[in-house]
């Protein structure tokens, strides 16, 4: 089964031919099972085709493979980087970040993708705990600019940079020392607690099953131009980057997401695939929905997808929306296709592989329609050997047709008068109100019921609504125990840099 799966992946990568297989085998023999081997093959197939285009530059597949190989040797020889060494990468989305991740993992080092929006105290705590051997950073990170262990992405007056290292001509041509592939380590968002680490080996052979399943579902191999609007330091963004490069596609990225420029990029470049979090998609539709007509595939993930947004996309752009659900620890878990979302716009779809179950508080599987925690076990997840179930921390259920639905986080659940109450269910109903633009619901203490719900509501621009009218509208749509005790109207709801609603601030 694995053999045939691998053959199908080779077909998708345009390598299932005598010349393609020869290129792949030669590259694997030279570089080992490594991203550099796939880059080398892609350089031969795609040549001067643009691989990455950012705010500053365009780089071809031939140039990318050459620069990644050059940097890999530099990391190994001059910085003594290899297996079991750690590099913190704290950059926005740009081509030098791509060069850094590919070359550092090829050198064998473990790459920690850090959020550039993190506070100084958070970074200092992480540095003290992990003891990084090197930092790759943007100029804005002056906090570490005095360190002798920092390389900037682009040229600087007195600090070394990737751009500068690439201009350095080696004394004699050296080859990369073979080593195991380094891990890409992601940090969970930390919106509900302390961030946790999740390490993944960026290997086609480890991930061939989810790779192929995602291609079959989303049909990424059919399109040429992909815009990764989500940050590359987020697992969702970097996963699509690896997949796009392996497939030989042209990848567009920008250091910062700005709604208007994002719409212009899609229109001017006739982008076919875009990766977004739902908030980005909502803003782009409001800004200039007409500019998105070239999109054949909108891949949404990383945060909850409201049913009303799914319906709006279907109405304005057609059946182009895919809803992905996964975690930093487990990777991709389910995919909802446009047909799935037409069946029910609230579904997260069906599992893409591995084993998936819903369990109660005692760890026992529940029946269809009953709510419990999602648990996953799959060979490509963080926990190797397929030995342990991963508790996702997410609550939901499966319906009679095998579709899964998300109800929220385990720490979102409240007990009100003995009833289990999930804030997301009230959020989905409130989003149906014509005057509501965005909503967040949390649990608050109540002396009589133990806990009740409180709703934070952002109205459409220049619209007004009060709690009395909203309560009257709600009464026929939700159960009594789901009615909010309080409603607070806000100008804007707090979101993290990766587009997740930050309920810690609301609480």
matplotlib code that plots the C-alpha trace (Angstrom):
import matplotlib.pyplot as plt

x = [0.0, 2.8, 4.6, 1.6, 1.1, 4.7, 4.3, 1.3, 3.2, 6.0, 3.4, 2.1, 5.7, 6.3, 9.1, 7.5, 9.5, 12.9, 14.6, 12.7, 13.5, 17.1, 17.3, 15.7, 18.0, 21.1, 20.0, 19.2, 22.5, 24.4, 22.4, 20.5, 16.8, 16.8, 15.0, 18.1, 17.8, 14.2, 15.4, 18.2, 15.7, 13.3, 16.1, 16.8, 13.1, 12.0, 15.3, 14.6, 10.9, 10.2, 10.2, 9.6, 8.5, 8.4, 8.4, 12.0, 13.0, 12.2, 14.3, 14.2, 14.4, 17.9, 19.0, 17.2, 18.9, 22.3, 21.9, 20.5, 23.5, 26.0, 24.4, 24.3, 28.1, 28.6, 26.4, 28.4, 31.9, 31.9, 29.1, 29.7, 25.9, 24.7, 22.5, 21.2, 21.9, 19.2, 18.6, 16.0, 14.5, 12.5, 11.6, 8.6, 7.7, 10.4, 12.8, 15.7, 13.5, 12.9, 16.7, 17.4, 14.8, 15.8, 19.6, 19.6, 17.5, 19.7, 22.7, 21.0, 20.2, 16.7, 15.0, 12.6, 10.2, 9.5, 6.7, 8.3, 5.4, 6.4, 7.4, 11.0, 10.4, 8.9, 11.9, 14.4, 12.6, 12.8, 16.5, 17.4, 15.4, 16.6, 20.1, 20.1, 23.3, 22.4, 19.7, 18.4, 16.5, 15.0, 16.6, 13.7, 14.9, 17.4, 17.1, 19.5, 21.5, 24.4, 24.8, 27.6, 25.2, 22.9, 22.7, 20.2, 18.1, 19.2, 22.4, 23.3, 26.1, 27.9, 26.2, 26.5, 23.5, 22.4, 22.6, 26.2, 27.1, 25.8, 28.2, 31.2, 33.1, 34.4, 38.2, 37.4, 34.2, 33.1, 30.2, 27.6, 28.5, 25.8, 23.7, 20.2, 17.5, 16.9, 13.5, 11.3, 10.0, 6.7, 5.4, 1.7, -0.1, -0.4, -3.7, -5.1, -1.9, 1.9, 3.2, 4.3, 6.8, 6.0, 8.8, 8.4, 10.8, 10.3, 10.6, 8.5, 9.0, 7.6, 4.7, 3.8, 0.4, -1.0, 0.8, -1.0, -4.3, -4.2, -3.3, -6.2, -8.7, -7.4, -5.9, -2.9, -1.0, -3.4, -2.4, 0.8, 0.6, 0.1, 0.0, 0.8, -0.9, -0.4, 2.9, 5.6, 6.4, 3.0, 2.8, 0.1, 2.2, 5.4, 3.6, 2.2, 5.6, 7.3, 4.4, 4.5, 8.3, 8.2, 5.5, 7.5, 5.0, 5.5, 5.1, 4.1, 4.6, 4.6, 6.3, 3.0, -0.6, -2.3, -5.8, -5.7, -2.2, -3.3, -6.3, -4.1, -1.5, -4.2, -5.6, -2.3, -0.6, -3.8, -3.2, -5.0, -4.4, -4.3, -3.8, -5.6, -7.0, -10.7, -10.1, -7.9, -10.6, -13.3, -11.3, -10.4, -14.0, -15.1, -12.3, -12.6, -14.3, -14.1, -10.3, -10.5, -12.1, -9.0, -8.9, -9.7, -8.7, -8.9, -7.3, -8.6, -7.1, -5.5, -8.7, -12.5, -14.4, -17.8, -20.6, -21.7, -18.3, -18.4, -21.8, -20.5, -17.6, -19.8, -22.2, -19.5, -16.7, -18.3, -17.2, -13.5, -13.2, -11.5, -11.5, -8.5, -8.3, -5.1, -2.8, 0.8, 1.5, -0.5, -0.3, -3.2, -6.2, -9.3, -10.2, -13.6, -14.1, -16.4, -19.0, -18.6, -19.2, -22.2, -23.5, -22.9, -20.9, -19.9, -18.2, -14.4, -14.8, -13.4, -10.0, -7.2, -5.5, -4.4, -6.9, -9.3, -11.7, -13.9, -13.7, -15.4, -13.6, -12.8, -11.1, -13.8, -15.1, -18.5, -21.4, -22.1, -23.7, -22.2, -19.6, -16.1, -12.5, -10.8, -7.8, -5.6, -2.9, -1.0, 2.5, 3.5, 2.7, 5.1, 4.9, 6.7, 6.0, 2.2, 2.3, 0.4, -2.9, -2.5, -5.2, -5.9, -7.6, -10.5, -14.1, -16.5, -18.6, -19.2, -22.5, -24.2, -22.5, -19.0, -18.5, -16.8, -17.8, -15.8, -17.4, -14.4, -11.5, -11.7, -11.0, -13.8, -16.4, -18.5, -21.0, -24.1, -26.8, -25.4, -25.5, -22.4, -22.4, -20.0, -19.4, -18.9, -22.5, -23.7, -21.1, -22.3, -25.9, -24.9, -23.0, -26.3, -27.6, -27.4, -25.9, -23.1, -19.7, -17.7, -18.4, -16.6, -18.2, -16.6, -17.7, -18.1, -18.9, -22.5, -23.6, -26.8, -25.8, -22.0, -21.2, -23.0, -22.0, -20.9, -20.9, -18.5, -20.0, -18.5, -21.2, -21.1, -19.8, -22.3, -24.9, -26.5, -28.0, -28.8, -28.9, -32.6, -33.2, -30.5, -31.9, -35.4, -33.9, -32.0, -34.8, -36.2, -32.8, -31.0, -31.8, -32.3, -29.0, -27.2, -28.6, -25.8, -26.0, -24.1, -23.5, -20.7, -20.5, -16.9, -15.2, -12.9, -12.1, -8.5, -6.7, -3.2, -0.7, -1.7, -5.4, -6.7, -9.2, -7.3, -9.8, -7.2, -7.4, -11.3, -11.1]
y = [0.0, 2.4, 1.5, 2.5, 5.6, 6.6, 6.0, 8.3, 11.0, 10.7, 11.1, 14.3, 15.6, 14.9, 12.4, 9.1, 8.8, 7.3, 10.8, 11.9, 8.8, 9.0, 12.6, 11.7, 8.7, 10.7, 13.5, 11.1, 9.3, 12.6, 14.4, 11.6, 11.8, 15.6, 18.7, 19.6, 16.5, 17.6, 21.1, 19.9, 17.8, 20.7, 23.0, 20.6, 20.4, 24.0, 25.9, 29.6, 29.3, 31.6, 29.6, 32.4, 36.0, 38.4, 42.2, 42.4, 39.8, 36.9, 33.7, 30.9, 27.2, 27.0, 29.9, 28.6, 25.2, 26.7, 29.2, 26.6, 24.3, 27.1, 28.1, 24.5, 24.2, 27.6, 26.5, 23.3, 24.6, 28.1, 27.9, 24.3, 23.5, 20.0, 17.4, 18.2, 22.0, 24.6, 27.7, 30.2, 31.8, 35.0, 36.5, 37.7, 35.9, 36.6, 34.7, 34.7, 32.9, 30.2, 30.0, 29.7, 27.0, 24.8, 25.2, 24.8, 21.6, 20.3, 21.0, 18.8, 21.6, 21.8, 25.1, 26.8, 29.0, 31.9, 34.5, 38.0, 39.5, 37.9, 40.1, 40.6, 38.8, 35.8, 35.6, 35.9, 33.1, 30.9, 31.7, 30.9, 27.6, 26.3, 27.7, 28.4, 28.0, 30.6, 33.1, 34.1, 37.4, 40.4, 43.8, 44.8, 42.4, 44.8, 42.8, 40.2, 42.5, 42.6, 38.9, 37.2, 34.4, 36.3, 36.3, 38.8, 37.9, 40.9, 43.0, 45.1, 47.7, 45.6, 42.3, 39.3, 38.5, 35.7, 38.1, 38.8, 35.1, 34.3, 36.9, 35.2, 33.0, 29.8, 29.2, 25.9, 24.1, 22.0, 19.5, 19.4, 16.9, 14.3, 14.3, 13.5, 16.0, 18.6, 19.1, 22.2, 23.0, 24.9, 26.6, 26.4, 29.7, 30.0, 31.7, 29.5, 28.8, 28.4, 27.6, 24.0, 22.7, 20.5, 19.1, 17.7, 16.2, 17.9, 14.7, 13.6, 10.0, 10.7, 12.6, 10.9, 9.8, 13.2, 14.9, 12.7, 12.8, 16.6, 16.8, 14.5, 16.6, 20.1, 19.4, 21.7, 19.9, 21.4, 25.0, 27.0, 30.2, 30.1, 33.0, 32.1, 34.9, 33.2, 33.7, 31.2, 30.9, 29.2, 25.5, 26.0, 28.4, 26.5, 23.2, 24.8, 26.3, 22.8, 21.3, 24.1, 23.8, 20.0, 20.4, 23.1, 25.9, 29.6, 30.9, 34.5, 35.9, 39.2, 40.2, 41.6, 40.9, 44.1, 43.6, 46.0, 44.9, 41.2, 41.8, 43.6, 40.8, 38.2, 40.3, 41.3, 37.9, 36.0, 33.8, 30.5, 29.2, 31.3, 30.2, 32.2, 32.3, 33.1, 36.7, 37.4, 36.0, 38.0, 41.3, 40.6, 39.9, 43.1, 45.1, 43.9, 40.6, 41.2, 41.0, 37.4, 35.9, 34.2, 32.0, 28.3, 27.2, 29.1, 27.0, 28.2, 27.0, 27.9, 29.3, 28.7, 29.2, 30.8, 29.2, 32.6, 33.3, 29.9, 30.7, 34.2, 32.6, 30.1, 32.9, 35.3, 33.0, 29.6, 26.2, 27.1, 27.0, 24.3, 24.2, 22.5, 21.4, 20.3, 21.0, 21.9, 18.6, 16.3, 18.2, 18.1, 16.0, 16.7, 18.5, 19.9, 20.2, 22.7, 19.9, 19.1, 22.8, 22.8, 19.8, 21.8, 25.0, 24.3, 21.0, 20.5, 17.5, 14.0, 12.7, 12.6, 9.5, 7.9, 7.1, 9.7, 9.3, 11.3, 10.4, 11.3, 12.5, 8.9, 8.4, 6.1, 6.6, 8.3, 7.5, 9.6, 12.9, 12.9, 15.5, 14.7, 15.5, 14.8, 12.4, 11.4, 8.8, 8.9, 7.8, 11.3, 13.2, 14.5, 11.3, 8.7, 5.0, 5.4, 4.4, 7.2, 9.0, 12.7, 14.7, 17.7, 19.7, 20.4, 19.3, 18.2, 15.4, 13.2, 13.0, 10.0, 10.6, 10.6, 14.4, 16.0, 19.3, 21.5, 22.8, 24.6, 24.0, 21.9, 25.0, 26.9, 24.4, 25.8, 24.0, 26.2, 24.8, 21.3, 21.6, 21.4, 24.7, 25.4, 29.0, 28.3, 27.2, 30.6, 32.3, 30.5, 31.7, 35.3, 35.5, 34.9, 38.3, 40.8, 43.5, 41.4, 41.5, 39.4, 37.8, 36.0, 34.2, 33.3, 31.8, 34.0, 33.2, 33.2, 32.7, 30.9, 28.7, 28.4, 29.8, 31.7, 33.0, 36.5, 37.7, 40.3, 41.7, 43.8, 45.3, 46.2, 49.7, 52.5, 50.0, 50.0, 47.3, 46.9, 43.9, 43.9, 43.6, 41.1, 38.9, 39.0, 37.9, 35.1, 33.5, 31.5, 30.3, 28.9, 27.0, 28.9, 27.7, 29.1, 32.6, 35.1, 36.7, 39.7, 41.3, 43.8, 45.7, 46.4, 48.3, 45.4, 41.9, 41.0, 38.6, 37.2, 37.8, 34.6, 35.4, 33.5, 35.1, 35.8, 35.0, 35.3, 39.1, 39.0, 36.9]
z = [0.0, 0.9, -2.3, -4.5, -2.4, -3.0, -6.8, -6.9, -5.1, -7.7, -10.5, -8.8, -8.6, -12.3, -11.4, -12.5, -15.7, -16.6, -16.5, -13.4, -11.4, -12.5, -11.3, -8.0, -7.4, -8.2, -5.9, -3.0, -3.5, -3.3, -0.6, 1.2, 2.1, 2.3, 1.1, -0.7, -2.9, -3.9, -4.5, -6.8, -8.8, -9.1, -10.2, -13.1, -14.0, -13.5, -14.1, -14.3, -13.2, -10.3, -7.0, -4.5, -5.0, -2.0, -1.4, -2.3, -4.9, -7.1, -7.0, -9.4, -8.7, -10.0, -7.8, -4.7, -5.0, -5.5, -2.6, -0.2, -0.9, -0.5, 2.9, 4.1, 3.7, 5.4, 8.4, 8.7, 8.2, 9.6, 12.2, 13.2, 12.9, 12.7, 14.5, 18.0, 17.6, 17.7, 15.6, 16.5, 13.4, 14.2, 10.8, 8.9, 5.6, 3.0, 0.7, 3.2, 5.7, 3.0, 2.4, 6.1, 6.9, 3.9, 4.4, 8.2, 8.2, 5.4, 7.6, 10.3, 12.7, 14.4, 13.4, 15.9, 14.0, 16.5, 16.3, 15.5, 17.5, 20.7, 23.6, 24.8, 28.1, 26.2, 23.9, 26.8, 28.7, 25.6, 25.0, 28.6, 28.4, 25.0, 24.7, 21.0, 19.0, 16.5, 15.6, 12.2, 12.7, 11.0, 11.7, 13.9, 16.6, 18.2, 21.4, 20.1, 17.8, 20.3, 20.3, 18.4, 17.6, 15.2, 11.4, 9.8, 6.8, 4.8, 4.6, 7.7, 8.4, 11.0, 11.6, 9.3, 7.1, 4.8, 1.9, 2.8, 3.3, -0.2, -1.7, 0.0, -2.5, -0.9, -1.2, -2.9, -3.8, -0.9, -0.6, 2.1, 4.8, 4.9, 8.1, 9.2, 8.3, 11.0, 12.5, 12.1, 15.6, 15.9, 19.0, 19.7, 19.7, 23.5, 23.3, 26.0, 28.0, 27.8, 24.2, 23.7, 21.2, 18.3, 16.2, 12.7, 10.2, 6.8, 4.8, 1.9, 2.9, 6.4, 5.1, 1.8, 3.0, 4.2, 1.3, -1.2, 0.6, 0.7, -3.0, -3.8, -1.8, -2.5, -6.0, -5.4, -8.2, -10.8, -10.0, -10.6, -8.5, -4.8, -2.4, 1.2, 3.1, 6.5, 8.3, 7.6, 11.3, 11.7, 11.0, 8.4, 6.4, 6.4, 5.5, 2.3, 1.5, 1.6, -0.4, -3.0, -3.5, -3.8, -6.5, -8.4, -8.0, -7.8, -4.2, -3.4, 0.1, 1.9, 5.1, 6.5, 5.6, 4.4, 3.1, 0.1, -1.1, -0.7, -3.0, -5.5, -5.5, -6.2, -9.1, -10.7, -10.5, -11.2, -8.1, -8.2, -4.6, -1.4, 2.1, 4.7, 8.2, 8.2, 9.4, 6.4, 4.0, 5.7, 5.3, 1.7, 0.7, 2.4, 0.7, -2.9, -3.5, -7.3, -7.2, -6.0, -9.1, -10.2, -7.1, -7.7, -4.3, -1.0, 1.8, 5.2, 8.5, 11.7, 13.3, 13.4, 10.1, 10.7, 8.8, 7.5, 6.0, 4.2, 2.8, 1.6, -0.2, -2.0, -3.0, -4.3, -5.6, -6.0, -4.7, -4.0, -0.2, 1.8, 5.6, 7.1, 10.8, 12.6, 15.5, 15.8, 17.5, 15.2, 11.9, 9.5, 10.7, 8.7, 5.4, 4.5, 0.7, -1.0, -1.3, 2.4, 3.3, 1.0, 3.0, 6.2, 6.4, 10.0, 9.4, 9.6, 7.2, 7.5, 8.6, 6.0, 7.4, 10.6, 13.4, 14.8, 17.7, 20.0, 23.7, 27.0, 30.2, 31.1, 27.7, 26.3, 22.7, 22.5, 20.1, 17.0, 17.8, 21.4, 22.2, 23.5, 23.0, 19.7, 19.8, 16.9, 16.2, 13.0, 11.9, 10.6, 13.8, 16.4, 18.4, 16.3, 16.0, 16.0, 19.7, 21.5, 21.0, 20.9, 22.8, 20.7, 23.5, 21.0, 21.7, 19.0, 17.6, 14.5, 12.8, 11.2, 7.8, 9.3, 9.2, 12.2, 13.9, 16.3, 19.4, 21.0, 23.4, 26.5, 28.5, 26.7, 28.0, 30.9, 33.2, 33.6, 36.0, 35.4, 31.6, 29.3, 27.3, 24.4, 23.5, 19.8, 19.4, 20.5, 18.4, 15.3, 15.9, 16.7, 13.4, 11.6, 12.8, 9.9, 12.1, 13.6, 12.0, 14.5, 17.9, 20.8, 23.7, 27.0, 30.3, 33.4, 37.0, 38.2, 41.8, 40.9, 37.9, 38.5, 35.1, 32.3, 28.9, 28.0, 24.4, 23.0, 19.8, 17.0, 14.8, 11.2, 10.5, 11.4, 12.7, 16.2, 18.4, 22.1, 24.4, 24.7, 21.0, 20.6, 23.4, 21.8, 18.5, 20.2, 22.3, 19.4, 18.2, 21.2, 24.4, 27.6, 29.1, 26.0, 26.4, 27.4, 30.8, 29.5, 26.1, 25.5, 22.3, 21.2, 18.4, 17.6, 18.9, 19.8, 17.4, 17.5, 14.7, 13.1, 13.1, 16.1, 18.4, 21.7, 24.4, 27.1, 26.7, 26.9, 30.0]

ax = plt.figure().add_subplot(projection="3d")
ax.plot(x, y, z, "-o")
ax.set_aspect("equal")
plt.show()
